[in-house]
Amino acid sequence: MLLVKLFNTPPLSQMTTQGSDLRRPDGARQDAEPAKATRAKSGARKATPAKPARLPEPPSVPRVVPIARLVQGGRWRVEAMRALSEPCLLWFTRGQGRITMGGTTRGYGPFTAVFLPAGVMHAFEIGLQTHGMAVFFGRNTDLALPHAAQHLRIRDTAAQAELTGLIDSVTRELESGRPGAERAASHYLGLLSVVIERQTAALPAEARPTPPARKLVARYSALLERDFRSGHTIADYAAQLGVTATHLTRACRANCGRAASELLQERRLYEARRLLAETRVPVKDIAETLGFASPAYFTRSFHAKIGKTPSQFRRGD
C-alpha cells in the first residue's frame, strides 16, 4: 500500500462555542435563542454589555455527512477559514481542488483523506465534481485519533475500498434505527481510527525539516484561531511571534496565497456569517464579539468583502 504524505501540521487551539435550533449543514440541530441585553440600575438606567455571541456547540454524537451538503447555505461554509470543535475526517473520492490547513495550502484529488483534529484552522475549495464524505467524530469522542492534522493521498485500491466501506458501515448503522445501532457505529468508528493510525504510521519520515516560514504561519494560525475575537491587529500578532508584520505577511503569502490580514478578516467574517445565519444575535453584539471597533466599521468591512450588509445577509437578500 503506497501512501504519499503531503503535509502534517500541529493541532491548533480549540474554538469555543455554545447554544442553538436551526439545521446546520453538518447535520446538527441548534437553538436560535437570541442574546439578551440586561439593564442595571445605578441612578440612571444603563444597559450592561451584551454577553459575547457564540455559536452552538456541535452534538457529541458522531455524524456522517456528504461533503456536497456542507455547502448548503453558501460555499463560504467550506471555502472560508474556520475551525471545528470536534475531530473530522474528510474523504474525497472525486474532484480536485486546494485545501489549506494550519496556514499551508496543498492540492487534493480523488482518494485524498484529510484528518482534522479539533481546532485546526482550515478551508477547502469545492466544485460541482467534488464528492466524498465528512465524518464528524463528536466533541466527546474517546477514540485514539491523531493529535496532528493529516493530509494523505491513498493510492492502494484495497485501502481505498477499506476506508469507503467503513464509512458506509457507520452511515448505515446511524441511519438504521435498529437496536444497538449506535454501539455498532461506535465500533466501526473505532476501526476507522485504526485505519487512520496505520496509514499515518506507514508514512516515510520527513526527508527535510519543516521550513521556518511554514512553522511561523502554523503558529500564527494557532494564535489567530484562539484570539480572532480580540480585536488584535496584524502588528499585535507579529509582535507575539517575534517578527515584523511585513515578514509575517510575506510568510503567509508564500504558504497559502493569502496575506496575514486576509486570514484574520476571513476568519472573523466566517464567524459573523454563521452568527447572522444561525442565531438572532443583534448585529451590534456580533460586531462587539468579533472585536470590531464599532458596528458601523463592522458593516463597512462586511459589505466590502461579502457585497451585502449584515442585515441584508441575514434576510437572504
LONUMI-218612 format. One line per 5 residues: their letters; for each residue x, y, z negated of N, C-alpha, C. Coordinates in steps of 0.02 Angstrom, whole numbers, plus 50000, padded with zeros to 5 digits. Layout:
a) X,Y,Z,X,Y,Z,X,Y,Z ~ ...
# end
This chain:
mllvk) 50042,49941,50000,50000,50000,50000,50044,50061,50000 ~ 50035,50106,50048,50077,50165,50055,50038,50226,50033 ~ 50063,50261,49982,50032,50322,49958,50082,50378,49967 ~ 50059,50434,49992,50103,50491,50002,50081,50546,49955 ~ 50124,50566,49908,50107,50617,49860,50122,50685,49890
lfntp) 50070,50729,49890,50081,50795,49918,50103,50844,49865 ~ 50070,50847,49807,50096,50887,49754,50062,50869,49689 ~ 50091,50888,49635,50068,50872,49568,50075,50935,49526 ~ 50021,50959,49499,50026,51019,49460,50010,51004,49387 ~ 50036,51043,49341,50020,51033,49271,49949,51051,49257
plsqm) 49918,51021,49205,49849,51039,49188,49847,51111,49165 ~ 49794,51146,49184,49787,51215,49165,49738,51221,49107 ~ 49730,51282,49082,49688,51294,49024,49615,51277,49040 ~ 49578,51257,48989,49508,51236,48999,49461,51294,48988 ~ 49416,51304,49036,49370,51360,49030,49316,51344,48980
ttqgs) 49287,51395,48950,49234,51388,48900,49167,51406,48932 ~ 49117,51364,48920,49051,51378,48947,48998,51365,48895 ~ 48938,51389,48906,48883,51372,48864,48816,51381,48897 ~ 48766,51365,48866,48697,51374,48880,48654,51351,48937 ~ 48595,51336,48979,48556,51345,49040,48491,51307,49054
dlrrp) 48435,51314,49144,48376,51272,49158,48364,51264,49231 ~ 48418,51284,49266,48413,51278,49338,48456,51220,49362 ~ 48443,51198,49423,48481,51142,49451,48544,51169,49484 ~ 48602,51143,49465,48665,51164,49495,48684,51115,49551 ~ 48729,51135,49596,48749,51090,49650,48781,51026,49626
dgarq) 48810,51026,49565,48843,50965,49540,48794,50916,49509 ~ 48729,50931,49514,48678,50885,49489,48658,50897,49417 ~ 48689,50945,49383,48674,50957,49313,48611,51000,49306 ~ 48577,50993,49249,48521,51037,49233,48547,51092,49188 ~ 48519,51152,49191,48540,51205,49148,48483,51251,49131
daepa) 48488,51284,49075,48440,51328,49045,48451,51399,49069 ~ 48404,51434,49090,48414,51502,49115,48393,51553,49063 ~ 48417,51546,49001,48399,51591,48947,48440,51654,48951 ~ 48409,51713,48957,48447,51775,48963,48480,51794,48898 ~ 48534,51831,48904,48567,51859,48845,48522,51914,48817
katra) 48519,51921,48751,48476,51971,48721,48518,52019,48679 ~ 48510,52083,48694,48545,52133,48654,48506,52143,48589 ~ 48541,52153,48534,48509,52164,48470,48517,52236,48449 ~ 48475,52258,48405,48477,52326,48380,48501,52326,48308 ~ 48542,52375,48291,48566,52381,48222,48544,52449,48196
ksgar) 48530,52452,48131,48509,52514,48101,48566,52543,48060 ~ 48587,52603,48076,48638,52639,48037,48622,52713,48045 ~ 48566,52733,48017,48541,52801,48028,48504,52801,48093 ~ 48540,52813,48150,48511,52810,48217,48510,52738,48240 ~ 48464,52723,48284,48460,52655,48311,48510,52648,48368
katpa) 48556,52601,48361,48607,52591,48412,48607,52518,48434 ~ 48617,52508,48498,48620,52440,48524,48688,52410,48510 ~ 48688,52351,48480,48752,52317,48469,48776,52287,48535 ~ 48841,52276,48543,48866,52247,48605,48833,52181,48621 ~ 48818,52170,48683,48787,52107,48704,48836,52050,48694
kparl) 48810,51991,48680,48853,51933,48675,48884,51918,48742 ~ 48947,51895,48743,48979,51880,48807,48938,51830,48847 ~ 48929,51844,48911,48891,51800,48954,48933,51738,48969 ~ 48904,51680,48962,48938,51618,48976,48895,51572,49018 ~ 48928,51533,49059,48892,51484,49099,48877,51421,49058
pepps) 48826,51384,49076,48809,51323,49039,48862,51270,49046 ~ 48869,51231,48993,48916,51175,48996,48888,51120,49040 ~ 48933,51083,49073,48909,51026,49111,48886,50971,49064 ~ 48843,50927,49086,48822,50872,49042,48880,50826,49027 ~ 48874,50791,48971,48928,50745,48952,48924,50679,48988
vprvv) 48871,50668,49026,48863,50605,49062,48896,50610,49131 ~ 48921,50555,49157,48952,50557,49224,48900,50565,49278 ~ 48923,50594,49334,48881,50602,49394,48923,50590,49455 ~ 48891,50569,49509,48923,50563,49574,48881,50604,49623 ~ 48914,50652,49656,48879,50699,49700,48914,50701,49768
piarl) 48877,50696,49823,48908,50705,49889,48942,50774,49892 ~ 49002,50775,49920,49039,50838,49924,48999,50891,49961 ~ 48962,50871,50013,48923,50920,50051,48871,50955,50007 ~ 48847,50921,49956,48796,50952,49913,48825,51006,49868 ~ 48890,51005,49857,48921,51054,49814,48915,51125,49841
vqggr) 48903,51132,49906,48898,51199,49936,48826,51225,49937 ~ 48778,51188,49909,48710,51213,49906,48710,51278,49866 ~ 48682,51331,49896,48684,51396,49864,48739,51440,49890 ~ 48783,51412,49933,48836,51452,49962,48903,51417,49962 ~ 48941,51428,50015,49007,51397,50022,49055,51423,49968
wrvea) 49040,51482,49939,49083,51509,49887,49088,51462,49828 ~ 49040,51417,49820,49041,51372,49762,49101,51324,49764 ~ 49129,51313,49823,49189,51270,49827,49250,51308,49854 ~ 49237,51362,49892,49293,51396,49925,49322,51453,49884 ~ 49290,51473,49829,49317,51524,49785,49354,51490,49727
mrals) 49405,51523,49701,49444,51495,49647,49401,51488,49585 ~ 49405,51429,49554,49369,51416,49492,49400,51355,49458 ~ 49376,51339,49399,49399,51279,49363,49339,51244,49333 ~ 49347,51181,49319,49294,51141,49288,49312,51127,49215 ~ 49262,51115,49174,49274,51097,49104,49268,51022,49093
epcll) 49274,50984,49146,49273,50910,49142,49317,50883,49198 ~ 49344,50822,49190,49383,50793,49244,49340,50777,49304 ~ 49371,50780,49363,49334,50768,49425,49380,50735,49476 ~ 49353,50689,49514,49388,50658,49570,49352,50677,49634 ~ 49389,50707,49681,49363,50721,49748,49390,50668,49795
wftrg) 49345,50634,49830,49365,50581,49876,49340,50600,49945 ~ 49386,50626,49986,49370,50648,50054,49377,50588,50101 ~ 49323,50572,50137,49326,50516,50184,49325,50538,50257 ~ 49302,50600,50270,49302,50627,50338,49315,50702,50333 ~ 49339,50730,50389,49351,50801,50392,49421,50820,50369
qgrit) 49437,50883,50376,49502,50907,50355,49498,50980,50337 ~ 49546,51004,50300,49547,51073,50279,49605,51084,50231 ~ 49601,51136,50193,49653,51151,50144,49623,51154,50074 ~ 49664,51133,50026,49643,51136,49956,49699,51169,49916 ~ 49680,51212,49870,49727,51247,49826,49716,51222,49755
mggtt) 49770,51199,49724,49767,51177,49654,49826,51209,49617 ~ 49811,51241,49562,49865,51270,49522,49907,51320,49560 ~ 49877,51353,49610,49913,51405,49646,49952,51382,49706 ~ 49948,51319,49724,49984,51293,49783,49934,51263,49832 ~ 49940,51280,49895,49894,51257,49947,49925,51203,49990
rgygp) 49887,51150,50002,49908,51095,50046,49848,51074,50088 ~ 49860,51034,50139,49806,51009,50180,49776,50945,50152 ~ 49713,50932,50171,49683,50867,50156,49651,50841,50220 ~ 49645,50776,50224,49614,50744,50281,49574,50684,50259 ~ 49555,50640,50305,49518,50580,50286,49558,50538,50237
ftavf) 49522,50511,50188,49550,50468,50136,49603,50503,50095 ~ 49586,50563,50074,49626,50601,50026,49590,50599,49960 ~ 49626,50580,49907,49598,50579,49839,49630,50636,49800 ~ 49588,50677,49770,49612,50733,49730,49583,50726,49660 ~ 49627,50718,49611,49603,50714,49542,49618,50780,49507
lpagv) 49566,50809,49476,49572,50873,49442,49557,50866,49368 ~ 49607,50872,49325,49592,50874,49253,49552,50936,49237 ~ 49519,50937,49180,49482,50996,49159,49529,51056,49156 ~ 49506,51113,49181,49544,51175,49176,49590,51191,49232 ~ 49597,51148,49282,49641,51162,49339,49605,51208,49388
mhafe) 49631,51267,49399,49601,51314,49446,49612,51289,49517 ~ 49559,51288,49557,49563,51259,49623,49510,51288,49669 ~ 49518,51275,49733,49469,51293,49785,49485,51252,49846 ~ 49434,51236,49886,49449,51199,49948,49401,51220,50003 ~ 49427,51217,50064,49386,51231,50123,49341,51171,50137
iglqt) 49283,51186,50165,49237,51132,50183,49204,51149,50249 ~ 49200,51101,50293,49169,51111,50358,49111,51064,50369 ~ 49079,51069,50427,49022,51027,50443,49041,50953,50445 ~ 49104,50938,50462,49126,50869,50467,49155,50842,50403 ~ 49155,50881,50349,49183,50858,50286,49134,50813,50250
hgmav) 49156,50753,50235,49114,50705,50199,49156,50673,50143 ~ 49121,50652,50092,49154,50620,50036,49111,50625,49974 ~ 49139,50606,49917,49102,50606,49854,49143,50641,49800 ~ 49108,50673,49755,49139,50704,49696,49115,50665,49635 ~ 49162,50639,49597,49146,50601,49537,49161,50646,49476
ffgrn) 49109,50664,49439,49118,50703,49378,49116,50655,49319 ~ 49170,50655,49280,49176,50606,49226,49141,50627,49162 ~ 49118,50690,49157,49085,50713,49097,49135,50744,49048 ~ 49110,50792,49009,49154,50828,48962,49184,50783,48910 ~ 49147,50734,48887,49168,50695,48829,49196,50627,48847
tdlal) 49220,50619,48908,49246,50554,48927,49306,50535,48886 ~ 49311,50471,48869,49369,50446,48833,49412,50400,48876 ~ 49401,50404,48942,49440,50363,48988,49513,50388,48990 ~ 49558,50342,49005,49629,50360,49013,49639,50388,49083 ~ 49636,50453,49089,49643,50487,49153,49708,50527,49154
phaaq) 49735,50541,49213,49798,50579,49217,49791,50647,49184 ~ 49846,50670,49154,49847,50736,49123,49867,50790,49173 ~ 49890,50770,49231,49910,50818,49283,49867,50806,49345 ~ 49858,50859,49384,49820,50854,49446,49857,50810,49496 ~ 49820,50770,49534,49850,50726,49584,49819,50739,49652
hlrir) 49861,50740,49703,49838,50751,49771,49870,50697,49814 ~ 49831,50647,49835,49857,50588,49868,49822,50574,49934 ~ 49861,50554,49982,49833,50527,50044,49841,50451,50041 ~ 49786,50416,50045,49787,50343,50038,49781,50313,50108 ~ 49834,50282,50130,49837,50256,50198,49819,50182,50203
dtaaq) 49826,50145,50149,49812,50073,50150,49736,50062,50152 ~ 49712,50024,50201,49640,50015,50209,49608,49978,50151 ~ 49645,49931,50121,49618,49895,50063,49607,49942,50004 ~ 49655,49987,49994,49648,50036,49940,49591,50084,49953 ~ 49583,50104,50016,49527,50147,50034,49460,50113,50018
aeltg) 49454,50050,50037,49392,50013,50026,49379,50004,49951 ~ 49433,49992,49913,49425,49982,49841,49398,50045,49808 ~ 49427,50102,49826,49405,50165,49795,49333,50181,49815 ~ 49317,50173,49879,49249,50187,49902,49199,50139,49869 ~ 49218,50076,49863,49174,50027,49832,49159,50042,49759
lidsv) 49209,50063,49722,49198,50079,49651,49152,50139,49643 ~ 49162,50190,49684,49119,50250,49681,49047,50231,49700 ~ 49039,50189,49750,48972,50166,49770,48939,50127,49713 ~ 48979,50088,49677,48951,50048,49622,48929,50093,49565 ~ 48968,50145,49550,48948,50193,49498,48882,50226,49518
trele) 48878,50248,49580,48817,50281,49605,48757,50235,49600 ~ 48766,50174,49621,48711,50126,49621,48685,50114,49550 ~ 48729,50107,49503,48708,50095,49434,48674,50156,49404 ~ 48701,50215,49416,48672,50275,49387,48603,50289,49415 ~ 48590,50268,49477,48525,50280,49509,48476,50223,49499
sgrpg) 48498,50167,49470,48456,50107,49468,48401,50110,49416 ~ 48416,50142,49358,48367,50142,49304,48359,50075,49270 ~ 48402,50028,49284,48397,49961,49255,48426,49960,49184 ~ 48407,49912,49144,48437,49906,49077,48513,49898,49082 ~ 48549,49935,49041,48622,49930,49040,48656,49967,49097
aeraa) 48618,50008,49135,48647,50041,49194,48703,50089,49174 ~ 48693,50128,49121,48745,50175,49101,48808,50139,49078 ~ 48798,50083,49042,48856,50044,49020,48893,50015,49080 ~ 48856,49990,49129,48888,49963,49189,48926,50017,49227 ~ 48894,50076,49233,48928,50131,49268,48992,50150,49231
shylg) 48989,50149,49164,49049,50166,49124,49105,50117,49138 ~ 49089,50053,49146,49141,50003,49161,49170,50014,49230 ~ 49128,50031,49278,49154,50045,49345,49199,50107,49344 ~ 49180,50158,49305,49222,50217,49299,49289,50200,49267 ~ 49287,50152,49220,49350,50128,49190,49395,50097,49242
llsvv) 49366,50056,49286,49405,50026,49341,49431,50080,49388 ~ 49390,50132,49400,49412,50187,49442,49472,50223,49411 ~ 49471,50231,49346,49528,50263,49313,49591,50221,49319 ~ 49583,50154,49318,49640,50110,49327,49669,50117,49397 ~ 49625,50121,49447,49649,50130,49516,49688,50196,49523
ierqt) 49662,50249,49493,49697,50313,49496,49765,50307,49462 ~ 49767,50274,49405,49830,50266,49369,49880,50226,49410 ~ 49858,50172,49441,49904,50130,49480,49929,50166,49542 ~ 49885,50203,49574,49907,50241,49633,49958,50294,49614 ~ 49947,50326,49558,49995,50376,49535,50062,50344,49516
aalpa) 50059,50287,49481,50120,50254,49460,50160,50227,49519 ~ 50127,50211,49575,50161,50184,49633,50196,50237,49675 ~ 50186,50299,49659,50216,50353,49698,50291,50357,49685 ~ 50330,50375,49736,50401,50384,49725,50414,50445,49682 ~ 50470,50444,49646,50488,50502,49605,50501,50562,49649
earpt) 50494,50621,49619,50507,50683,49655,50578,50683,49683 ~ 50584,50692,49748,50650,50694,49778,50687,50758,49761 ~ 50649,50813,49754,50679,50878,49739,50643,50909,49680 ~ 50676,50950,49640,50642,50984,49585,50591,51034,49612 ~ 50541,51047,49572,50489,51095,49592,50520,51164,49600
ppark) 50508,51197,49657,50537,51264,49666,50514,51312,49612 ~ 50558,51358,49591,50540,51406,49538,50477,51446,49554 ~ 50469,51465,49618,50410,51505,49636,50346,51465,49624 ~ 50347,51400,49638,50287,51360,49627,50272,51354,49553 ~ 50324,51346,49512,50314,51344,49440,50284,51409,49415
lvary) 50309,51465,49441,50285,51531,49421,50211,51538,49437 ~ 50191,51518,49497,50121,51525,49517,50076,51479,49476 ~ 50102,51419,49459,50063,51374,49417,50052,51404,49347 ~ 50104,51436,49320,50098,51469,49255,50049,51528,49259 ~ 50053,51566,49313,50006,51621,49323,49935,51596,49328
salle) 49924,51541,49364,49857,51513,49371,49829,51493,49303 ~ 49873,51465,49260,49851,51445,49193,49831,51506,49152 ~ 49873,51558,49154,49856,51619,49117,49792,51651,49144 ~ 49786,51652,49210,49727,51682,49241,49664,51646,49220 ~ 49665,51580,49222,49606,51541,49203,49588,51553,49129
rdfrs) 49638,51561,49088,49625,51574,49017,49599,51644,49003 ~ 49626,51694,49040,49615,51764,49021,49578,51806,49074 ~ 49548,51775,49125,49520,51815,49179,49464,51861,49156 ~ 49435,51848,49098,49382,51892,49072,49409,51951,49032 ~ 49475,51953,49023,49504,52001,48976,49512,52071,49003
ghtia) 49509,52080,49069,49523,52145,49098,49596,52159,49110 ~ 49640,52108,49100,49711,52117,49112,49724,52133,49185 ~ 49775,52174,49197,49796,52191,49265,49850,52142,49287 ~ 49868,52145,49352,49922,52103,49376,49987,52120,49340 ~ 49998,52184,49325,50057,52204,49288,50059,52171,49219
dyaaq) 50000,52164,49187,49997,52132,49121,50016,52058,49127 ~ 49989,52024,49177,50007,51953,49187,50081,51945,49203 ~ 50106,51988,49247,50177,51984,49266,50222,51994,49205 ~ 50203,52041,49162,50243,52054,49102,50244,51992,49056 ~ 50188,51959,49050,50186,51898,49009,50230,51843,49038
lgvta) 50236,51842,49104,50276,51791,49138,50349,51812,49146 ~ 50365,51873,49127,50434,51896,49130,50459,51913,49199 ~ 50413,51933,49243,50432,51953,49311,50397,52018,49329 ~ 50414,52047,49386,50379,52106,49408,50315,52087,49445 ~ 50269,52134,49450,50207,52122,49487,50221,52106,49560
thltr) 50272,52139,49588,50290,52127,49658,50315,52056,49668 ~ 50357,52033,49621,50383,51964,49627,50327,51913,49620 ~ 50282,51925,49573,50226,51879,49563,50182,51875,49625 ~ 50168,51933,49655,50127,51935,49716,50161,51899,49773 ~ 50227,51908,49780,50264,51875,49833,50261,51799,49824
acran) 50269,51775,49762,50267,51703,49749,50198,51675,49764 ~ 50146,51711,49746,50078,51687,49760,50065,51682,49835 ~ 50085,51733,49872,50075,51731,49944,50113,51672,49976 ~ 50172,51658,49952,50212,51604,49981,50182,51536,49967 ~ 50149,51528,49910,50125,51461,49890,50052,51448,49908
cgraa) 50011,51501,49911,49941,51487,49927,49910,51537,49976 ~ 49951,51583,50002,49925,51629,50052,49880,51683,50025 ~ 49877,51691,49959,49837,51743,49927,49882,51785,49882 ~ 49869,51849,49878,49905,51892,49831,49881,51877,49761 ~ 49922,51894,49712,49903,51883,49641,49837,51918,49625
sellq) 49829,51978,49651,49767,52016,49639,49707,51982,49671 ~ 49716,51949,49728,49661,51914,49761,49639,51854,49719 ~ 49686,51818,49691,49669,51761,49648,49629,51784,49588 ~ 49650,51839,49557,49615,51865,49499,49544,51888,49518 ~ 49539,51926,49571,49473,51951,49592,49428,51894,49613
errly) 49455,51845,49648,49414,51789,49671,49388,51749,49612 ~ 49430,51740,49560,49408,51702,49501,49352,51738,49464 ~ 49361,51804,49456,49310,51843,49420,49244,51845,49459 ~ 49248,51854,49524,49187,51859,49563,49152,51792,49572 ~ 49190,51737,49569,49157,51671,49568,49114,51666,49505
earrl) 49143,51685,49449,49106,51682,49386,49045,51728,49389 ~ 49055,51787,49418,48999,51834,49424,48942,51805,49465 ~ 48958,51774,49521,48906,51747,49564,48868,51691,49530 ~ 48903,51649,49493,48867,51596,49457,48822,51624,49402 ~ 48847,51675,49366,48806,51706,49314,48744,51739,49345
laetr) 48753,51769,49403,48696,51801,49437,48647,51748,49463 ~ 48673,51693,49489,48630,51642,49520,48598,51596,49469 ~ 48630,51583,49413,48608,51530,49368,48583,51554,49300 ~ 48588,51619,49287,48563,51646,49224,48525,51711,49238 ~ 48496,51739,49187,48463,51804,49193,48500,51857,49152
vpvkd) 48563,51846,49141,48605,51894,49104,48606,51960,49143 ~ 48593,52017,49109,48593,52082,49144,48661,52096,49177 ~ 48658,52132,49232,48718,52148,49270,48769,52184,49227 ~ 48747,52231,49186,48795,52268,49144,48831,52222,49095 ~ 48797,52170,49070,48829,52124,49024,48879,52079,49061
iaetl) 48863,52061,49123,48910,52022,49163,48973,52062,49175 ~ 48965,52127,49192,49022,52170,49203,49066,52174,49141 ~ 49035,52181,49083,49073,52186,49020,49108,52120,49006 ~ 49073,52064,49014,49102,51998,49000,49163,51985,49043 ~ 49162,52006,49105,49216,51991,49151,49271,52044,49152
gfasp) 49268,52091,49106,49324,52138,49098,49325,52196,49146 ~ 49270,52210,49180,49267,52268,49224,49260,52331,49183 ~ 49289,52386,49206,49291,52448,49168,49221,52476,49157 ~ 49176,52465,49203,49108,52490,49198,49063,52450,49244 ~ 48997,52451,49232,48950,52418,49279,48956,52446,49350
ayftr) 48969,52512,49356,48975,52542,49422,49036,52515,49459 ~ 49091,52508,49423,49152,52481,49455,49141,52408,49475 ~ 49107,52370,49432,49091,52301,49448,49049,52298,49512 ~ 48998,52341,49516,48955,52341,49575,48994,52358,49638 ~ 49038,52408,49634,49079,52425,49692,49125,52368,49713
sfhak) 49157,52337,49665,49203,52281,49680,49165,52223,49710 ~ 49107,52207,49681,49066,52152,49705,49043,52165,49777 ~ 49019,52225,49790,48994,52242,49857,49050,52241,49908 ~ 49110,52265,49889,49166,52267,49935,49187,52196,49957 ~ 49182,52148,49912,49203,52079,49927,49147,52037,49956
igktp) 49087,52043,49928,49031,51999,49946,48986,52028,49999 ~ 48985,52095,50005,48941,52127,50054,48872,52141,50029 ~ 48860,52128,49965,48795,52142,49934,48808,52169,49864 ~ 48760,52205,49837,48765,52225,49767,48748,52164,49724 ~ 48767,52164,49661,48748,52108,49617,48672,52096,49616
sqfrr) 48633,52149,49614,48560,52141,49612,48534,52109,49677 ~ 48562,52130,49733,48541,52100,49797,48560,52027,49800 ~ 48619,52010,49775,48641,51940,49775,48594,51898,49732 ~ 48577,51924,49673,48533,51887,49628,48464,51875,49660 ~ 48439,51925,49696,48374,51918,49728,48376,51874,49791
gd) 48436,51861,49816,48443,51821,49877,48432,51862,49940 ~ 48440,51929,49934,48431,51973,49993,48484,51960,50046
# end
